[in-house]
Amino acid sequence: MNLQERMKHVENRIQQACDRSGRERGEIRIVAVTKYVSLEATREAAQAGLLHIGENRWQDAQAKWEAIGGQASWHFLGHLQTNKVKEVVGRFHYIHSLDRLSLAKELHKKAEAIDTAVNCFIQVNVSGEESKYGLSPEELSAFAEQCAQYDRLNLIGLMTMAPYEAEPEATRPVFAGLRKLRDELNASGILKQPMLELSMGMSNDYEVAVEEGATWLRLGTILVGKEEG
Ligand SMILES: *Cc1c(COP(=O)(O)O)cnc(C)c1O
């Protein structure tokens, strides 16, 4: 399939998942994850109207950002090392992987220095897999409360990664769990403003994520493809 065909395929599936769950297509946005593809393929995606681009390492994203930075909004998805924050703030509009206070502090500091703000998703390890980054559900509310001191961070939502499952249906409790955590946090009154966003769903499981309330899907392989090497 070429890009246009993949976009159409994904679009149909999202629409069907919306229909099954009584959601509006307009509630859901797509981050096109370009970490597996070249600059040329990334440019093609932006020109095709995929205006949110996701990368998970600054080293890999840099050349793309320098070439086509102005053509899209940029999303940082992966584990963010504190020493990379200075590269990311001011270039990436969204950070999906806020997972520790030292990172919150550094993001705030760098954002303040250039008089900007950063949209952040707090990453939660809902499944409890050892290999995954993110706060445990138990740590979430205290963390969110502590982040409130950093006024350059817009806490817009929660992010999670489900374990890879041969049967995507098996991811449902993870996505439902993230939605519940968001709703509980909003009801708790801890936050100055409610968090509306849920960044969840990847190539293997995005249809289930839509049914469970995702507002941002992070789609790599199924949408922009995966190049060898
Ligand atoms: C790579 C990656 C994705 C996209 O993965 P696909 O399965 O190719 O869609 C989404 N989110 C994060 C955090 C990633 O690292």
The ligand as an SDF file (V2000), in Angstrom:
LIG
                    3D

 15 15  0  0  0  0  0  0  0  0999 V2000
    6.9910    3.7290   17.8490 C   0  0  0  0  0  0  0  0  0  0  0  0
    5.9410    4.2720   18.7180 C   0  0  0  0  0  0  0  0  0  0  0  0
    4.6240    4.3650   18.2630 C   0  0  0  0  0  0  0  0  0  0  0  0
    4.1430    3.8720   16.9060 C   0  0  0  0  0  0  0  0  0  0  0  0
    4.3300    2.5020   16.7730 O   0  0  0  0  0  0  0  0  0  0  0  0
    3.5570    1.6450   15.6520 P   0  0  0  0  0  0  0  0  0  0  0  0
    3.2610    0.3520   16.3230 O   0  0  0  0  0  0  0  0  0  0  0  0
    4.5050    1.4970   14.5120 O   0  0  0  0  0  0  0  0  0  0  0  0
    2.3170    2.3590   15.2840 O   0  0  0  0  0  0  0  0  0  0  0  0
    3.6830    4.9210   19.1210 C   0  0  0  0  0  0  0  0  0  0  0  0
    4.0310    5.3610   20.3600 N   0  0  0  0  0  0  0  0  0  0  0  0
    5.2890    5.2850   20.8210 C   0  0  0  0  0  0  0  0  0  0  0  0
    5.5810    5.7770   22.1870 C   0  0  0  0  0  0  0  0  0  0  0  0
    6.2750    4.7380   20.0230 C   0  0  0  0  0  0  0  0  0  0  0  0
    7.5340    4.6700   20.5110 O   0  0  0  0  0  0  0  0  0  0  0  0
  1  2  1  0
  2  3  1  0
  2 14  2  0
  3  4  1  0
  3 10  2  0
  4  5  1  0
  5  6  1  0
  6  7  2  0
  6  8  1  0
  6  9  1  0
 10 11  1  0
 11 12  2  0
 12 13  1  0
 12 14  1  0
 14 15  1  0
M  END
$$$$
